[in-house]
């Protein structure tokens, strides 16, 4: 991506830079930092968000920051190997949800790493039905399950895609005990796979996103690919921070119709479940605290300046800087809340 990071000495090569870091004297930070991410895609939200932050950090600290889309397993391995600050990581809630769901390769991030500052929210986590479905709302979905109908929900198991499914199943359990058995997962992979299950009539509800699925909500009802949103898991106040034009041909006000309190998926009978997909830094647990503080301070100043927020919002991210200590406490509490949801529907 043009302009993502300052030009790097090509003759040395990136591997050599990591092997022999040159420290920036002002902050004692390496002059060349590898920013690994928990995704292999260079077109997804993790890469896009990380690229925005990397460019801002590189400019602020006068260093080189290279985003490396290696996927979660390799990213965690790289981070564990490097305590010098030459490798840092950005990921999202999948990093702890994977551990809660027992996915191999996901250790407890709060025990094994330093959880760093948050930087942004992707508010687009969504659930959809076919436009011609007899279930036109989450209320209809819950009522169908309560009436004994089997509701098939297409998800990618073990993380962000599954947490909303877990919340739905828990809500049915709270409001109609025993009927939660009628909310069944259809485990699959990519967003394209989830979409195809709906197109083929093999799923009644799918997990998707505003970014990936909004285009299908604009199709006529008689189109096989036509969908409708029935729930956005993001908090109402999160969506309210988006630009008024929203995403695609769906305005911010139209998106708000699918958030709590307009759509209710109860957590415990009195409070609604919400989920913001949040991006944050992770550091090697033995990385120098002064290096971490230098990055945190730089981010604080970047967000105080205000330019990065405009860039993030233009890409349908919600700016969400929290300093390292506050972020670690906040994310741990968030993890614990979702642990209760997962435990509540566990059959173990």
C-alpha positions in Angstrom: 0.0 0.0 0.0 1.5 3.3 -1.1 2.4 5.6 1.8 1.9 2.9 4.4 5.4 3.2 5.8 8.5 5.1 5.0 10.9 3.6 2.5 13.1 0.8 3.8 16.7 0.2 3.0 16.1 -2.4 0.2 19.7 -3.7 0.3 19.4 -4.8 3.9 16.1 -6.7 3.3 13.4 -6.9 5.9 14.8 -10.1 7.6 18.1 -8.3 8.2 16.4 -5.3 9.7 14.6 -7.5 12.3 17.8 -9.4 13.0 19.8 -6.2 13.5 17.5 -3.5 14.7 18.8 0.1 14.8 17.3 1.8 17.8 15.7 5.2 17.5 17.5 7.2 20.1 14.5 9.4 21.2 12.3 6.6 22.3 14.6 3.6 22.3 12.4 2.0 19.7 13.6 -0.1 16.8 13.8 2.0 13.6 12.1 -0.9 11.8 9.1 -2.6 13.3 7.2 -5.6 11.9 3.5 -5.3 12.7 2.1 -8.8 12.4 -1.7 -9.2 12.3 -4.0 -12.1 13.0 -5.2 -12.4 9.4 -3.7 -13.6 6.1 -5.9 -11.3 4.0 -4.5 -8.0 2.7 -8.0 -6.9 1.8 -9.8 -7.5 5.1 -10.7 -5.2 8.0 -7.7 -6.3 10.1 -5.2 -5.3 7.5 -7.0 -2.1 6.5 -7.3 -0.9 10.1 -3.7 -1.9 10.9 -2.4 -0.1 7.8 -4.0 3.1 8.9 -2.5 2.9 12.4 0.9 1.8 11.1 1.2 4.7 8.7 0.3 7.2 11.5 2.8 5.6 13.9 5.6 5.6 11.3 5.1 9.3 10.7 4.8 10.2 14.3 7.8 8.2 15.5 9.9 8.6 12.4 10.4 4.9 12.1 9.5 2.2 9.5 6.4 0.1 10.3 5.5 -2.8 8.0 2.2 -4.6 8.3 2.7 -8.4 7.8 -0.5 -10.4 7.2 0.7 -13.8 8.5 -2.5 -15.1 10.2 -3.1 -15.6 13.9 -1.0 -18.7 14.5 2.1 -17.4 12.9 1.6 -13.9 14.3 1.4 -15.2 17.9 4.5 -17.4 17.3 6.4 -14.4 15.9 5.4 -12.2 18.8 6.4 -14.9 21.3 9.9 -15.1 19.8 10.7 -11.4 19.8 11.0 -9.4 23.0 13.1 -6.7 21.5 10.2 -4.6 20.2 11.0 -5.4 16.6 7.8 -7.4 16.3 4.4 -6.2 17.6 0.9 -7.2 16.8 -2.6 -5.9 16.1 -5.6 -8.2 16.3 -9.2 -8.0 17.6 -11.5 -9.9 20.0 -10.9 -13.2 18.2 -7.6 -13.3 20.2 -9.4 -14.0 23.4 -12.6 -15.5 22.0 -10.6 -18.3 20.3 -9.2 -19.2 23.7 -12.7 -19.2 25.3 -14.0 -21.5 22.5 -11.0 -23.8 22.9 -9.6 -23.2 19.5 -6.1 -24.7 19.1 -3.3 -22.0 19.0 -5.1 -19.5 21.1 -3.5 -19.1 24.5 -4.8 -16.7 27.2 -3.6 -13.3 25.9 -3.8 -11.8 29.3 -1.4 -14.3 30.8 1.0 -14.7 27.8 1.3 -11.2 26.3 1.0 -7.5 27.2 -2.4 -6.3 26.0 -1.9 -2.9 24.5 -4.0 0.1 23.6 -7.2 -0.2 21.6 -7.3 1.7 18.3 -10.7 1.2 16.5 -14.0 -0.7 16.3 -15.4 -2.4 13.2 -19.1 -1.8 13.9 -20.3 -4.0 11.1 -20.8 -7.4 12.7 -24.3 -8.5 11.5 -26.8 -11.2 11.2 -29.0 -11.5 8.1 -31.9 -13.6 6.6 -33.1 -14.0 3.1 -35.4 -11.2 2.0 -38.2 -13.7 1.3 -37.7 -15.5 4.6 -40.8 -15.9 6.8 -38.5 -14.7 9.6 -38.1 -10.9 9.1 -36.6 -10.0 12.4 -34.7 -11.3 15.4 -38.0 -11.4 17.2 -39.3 -13.8 14.5 -36.2 -15.9 14.8 -36.6 -16.3 18.6 -40.3 -17.0 18.2 -39.6 -19.7 15.6 -37.2 -21.4 17.9 -39.7 -21.1 20.8 -42.3 -22.7 18.6 -40.1 -25.7 18.0 -38.7 -24.7 14.6 -35.1 -25.6 13.8 -33.2 -22.4 13.0 -30.0 -23.0 11.1 -27.3 -20.2 11.6 -24.3 -20.2 9.4 -21.1 -19.1 11.3 -17.4 -19.6 11.3 -16.9 -21.5 14.6 -14.6 -20.3 17.4 -14.6 -16.6 17.6 -16.1 -13.3 16.4 -18.5 -15.1 14.0 -19.7 -17.4 16.7 -20.2 -15.0 19.7 -23.4 -13.5 18.3 -24.7 -17.1 17.7 -23.9 -17.9 21.3 -25.7 -14.8 22.4 -28.8 -15.7 20.4 -28.8 -19.3 21.8 -28.4 -17.9 25.3 -31.3 -15.4 24.8 -33.6 -18.2 23.7 -32.5 -20.2 26.8 -33.3 -17.2 29.0 -36.7 -16.5 27.5 -37.8 -20.0 26.5 -35.8 -22.6 28.4 -35.2 -25.7 26.4 -35.9 -24.1 23.1 -32.3 -23.1 22.7 -31.7 -26.6 21.2 -33.6 -25.3 18.1 -30.8 -22.7 17.4 -28.3 -24.8 15.6 -25.0 -23.9 14.0 -24.0 -24.5 10.4 -20.2 -24.3 10.7 -18.4 -23.1 7.6 -15.5 -20.9 6.6 -15.4 -17.7 4.7 -18.1 -15.0 4.2 -18.6 -16.3 0.7 -19.3 -19.8 2.1 -21.8 -18.4 4.6 -23.5 -16.4 1.8 -23.7 -19.5 -0.4 -25.4 -21.5 2.3 -28.2 -18.9 2.4 -28.4 -18.7 -1.4 -28.8 -22.5 -1.5 -31.4 -22.6 1.3 -29.1 -24.4 3.6 -29.1 -21.7 6.3 -31.9 -19.6 7.7 -29.7 -17.0 9.3 -26.1 -16.1 8.5 -23.4 -14.1 10.2 -22.1 -11.4 8.0 -21.0 -7.8 8.0 -22.3 -4.4 6.9 -19.2 -4.1 4.7 -19.6 -7.5 3.0 -23.4 -7.9 2.9 -24.9 -4.5 2.5 -24.9 -4.8 -1.3 -27.2 -7.9 -1.1 -29.7 -5.9 1.1 -30.2 -3.6 -1.9 -31.5 -6.4 -4.2 -35.1 -7.0 -5.0 -36.8 -9.6 -2.9 -37.3 -12.0 -5.8 -33.5 -12.1 -6.3 -32.0 -15.4 -4.9 -29.2 -13.4 -3.3 -31.4 -10.7 -1.7 -30.9 -10.4 2.1 -32.0 -8.2 4.9 -30.3 -7.2 8.1 -32.0 -8.3 11.3 -29.3 -7.5 13.9 -26.1 -5.6 14.3 -24.3 -6.6 17.4 -22.6 -3.2 17.9 -23.7 -0.9 20.6 -26.1 1.9 19.6 -23.6 4.5 20.7 -20.9 2.9 18.5 -23.0 3.1 15.3 -24.0 6.7 16.3 -20.4 7.7 15.8 -20.3 6.5 12.2 -20.6 9.1 9.4 -24.2 10.0 8.6 -24.0 8.3 5.1 -23.4 5.0 6.7 -22.2 2.3 4.4 -23.1 1.8 0.7 -26.7 2.8 0.2 -27.6 2.2 3.9 -27.5 5.3 6.1 -26.4 5.5 9.7 -30.0 6.0 10.8 -31.1 2.9 8.9 -28.3 0.8 10.5 -29.4 2.0 14.0 -32.7 0.3 13.4 -30.9 -3.0 13.8 -29.1 -2.3 17.1 -30.3 -2.5 20.6 -32.7 -1.2 21.9 -34.5 -1.5 18.6 -33.5 -5.1 18.3 -33.3 -7.0 21.6 -31.2 -10.1 22.2 -31.3 -10.4 25.9 -28.2 -11.3 28.0 -29.9 -12.1 31.2 -33.6 -11.0 31.0 -32.9 -7.4 31.8 -29.8 -6.3 29.8 -29.3 -6.8 26.0 -26.2 -8.4 24.6 -23.9 -6.2 22.5 -20.6 -6.8 20.8 -18.2 -4.3 19.3 -15.4 -5.9 17.3 -12.4 -4.0 18.7 -8.8 -3.8 17.4 -5.9 -3.5 19.8 -2.2 -4.0 20.2 -0.5 -7.0 21.7 3.2 -7.0 22.8 5.6 -9.7 23.9 5.3 -10.0 27.7 9.1 -9.3 28.1 9.2 -6.3 25.8 10.7 -3.2 27.5 8.0 -1.3 29.3 9.5 2.0 28.0 9.1 0.8 24.4 5.4 0.0 25.0 4.9 3.3 26.7 6.5 5.1 23.8 4.1 3.5 21.4 1.2 4.2 23.7 2.2 7.9 24.1 2.6 8.3 20.3 -0.9 6.9 19.8 -2.4 9.2 22.4 -0.9 12.2 20.6 -2.0 10.8 17.2 -5.6 10.6 18.3 -5.4 13.9 20.1 -4.5 15.5 16.7 -7.7 14.2 15.2 -6.6 13.3 11.6 -6.6 9.5 12.0 -10.3 9.6 13.1 -11.3 11.0 9.7 -9.4 8.3 7.9 -10.9 5.5 10.1 -14.4 6.8 9.7 -14.0 7.1 5.9 -13.4 3.3 6.0 -16.3 2.6 8.3 -14.2 2.1 11.4 -15.0 3.9 14.7 -12.0 5.5 16.4 -11.5 4.0 19.8 -8.2 4.8 21.4 -7.9 3.6 25.0 -4.4 3.8 26.7 -2.6 0.5 27.5 -3.5 0.1 31.1 -7.2 1.1 30.6 -7.5 -1.0 27.5 -6.1 -4.1 29.3 -8.5 -3.8 32.2 -11.5 -3.1 29.9 -10.8 -6.0 27.5 -10.3 -8.4 30.4 -13.7 -7.5 31.8 -15.2 -7.8 28.3 -13.7 -11.3 27.9 -15.1 -12.3 31.3 -18.6 -11.1 30.3 -18.5 -13.2 27.1 -17.2 -16.2 29.0 -20.4 -16.2 31.0 -22.4 -16.3 27.7 -20.4 -19.2 26.3 -20.5 -21.1 29.6 -24.3 -20.6 29.9 -24.9 -22.6 26.7 -22.1 -25.1 27.1 -23.1 -28.7 27.1 -19.9 -29.8 28.7 
